[in-house]
Amino acid sequence: DFVKTVLNDLFYFVLALLFSFLILWDLPSIRANLRSYNAGRSAAVYREITPGLKAFGSMLGRAFEAQTLIAVVNTILSVIGLALLGVPSLALLACIVFFCSYIPVLGVFISTVPAALMALKAGGLMTVLGVVIMVLIVHAVEAYGLNPLIYGHHMRMHPVGVLLVLLVGEHLFGVWGLLLGVPVTAFFLDYVVKGKNPELSK
């Protein structure tokens, strides 16, 4: 049942990445088509919802920037740990760790497998144990240190609030709670609770 859930989450994550790539690939055409609704009968609706959508898109962009910075720091820490343990193929493992850092929860397991295999070949079971301990330490630093601080800075939220949102989001919605919990909460607080004008936001 756990494996089925993991595979299901991974499928939807890959599907989301594919749709994101297709949208970015054809973004100029999509933008031009959307702007065509700013005329005729749809003009009022367009002017009503566009500022909010732009503001939410900006929130998602800041969340992606935060996750990229977390991925960079996570990769650096992991490479330092692997180098100290004498694990070879650091460049390959660094690429795997970096891209897997964008996958909440499951990314840790995916990136650990090749590192553990390299460690087994290079130094045996004790080196594998060292890699697992190192990954757990880096993951703890990421989950309870990097995520609250970096997300809090980019999303203008208190680190404790970010940590609570991540914990609640993961508990209620799983992977999607980790991915969207912080930007959705930040958007709700800014534009719904505080009543910030989306047209004036940067």
Residue pairs with C-beta under 8 A, 6 or more apart in sequence:
5 174
6 106
9 106
9 174
9 175
10 103
10 106
12 175
13 103
13 106
13 175
23 30
37 43
37 45
37 46
38 46
38 47
38 50
51 197
51 198
51 199
52 191
52 198
54 198
55 187
55 190
55 191
55 198
55 201
56 183
56 187
58 201
58 202
59 155
59 183
59 184
59 186
59 187
60 183
62 154
62 155
62 183
63 151
63 154
63 155
63 182
63 183
65 154
66 150
66 151
66 153
66 154
66 155
67 101
67 102
69 150
69 154
70 101
70 142
70 146
70 147
70 150
70 151
71 98
71 99
71 101
71 102
72 98
73 142
73 146
73 150
74 97
74 98
74 101
74 138
74 142
74 146
75 94
75 97
75 98
75 101
77 138
77 141
78 93
78 94
78 97
78 111
78 115
78 134
78 135
78 138
79 90
79 93
79 94
79 97
81 131
81 134
81 135
81 137
81 138
82 90
82 93
82 115
82 119
82 131
82 134
83 90
85 119
85 123
85 127
85 130
85 131
85 134
86 122
86 123
86 127
87 93
87 115
87 118
87 119
87 122
87 123
87 127
87 131
88 118
88 121
88 122
89 118
92 114
93 111
93 114
93 115
93 118
96 110
96 111
96 114
96 115
97 111
97 115
100 107
100 108
100 110
100 111
101 107
101 111
101 142
103 110
104 170
104 175
104 178
104 179
105 170
105 175
105 178
106 175
108 135
108 139
111 135
112 131
112 132
112 135
115 131
115 135
116 128
116 131
116 132
119 127
119 128
119 130
119 131
120 127
120 128
123 130
143 166
144 163
147 162
147 163
147 166
148 159
148 160
148 162
148 163
148 166
149 159
151 157
151 159
151 162
151 166
151 182
152 158
152 159
152 161
152 162
155 162
155 182
155 183
155 186
156 186
156 190
157 165
157 182
157 185
157 186
157 189
161 185
162 182
165 181
165 182
165 185
166 177
166 178
166 181
166 182
168 177
168 181
169 176
169 177
169 178
169 180
169 181
169 182
170 177
170 178
170 181
171 177
173 180
173 181
190 196
190 201
191 198
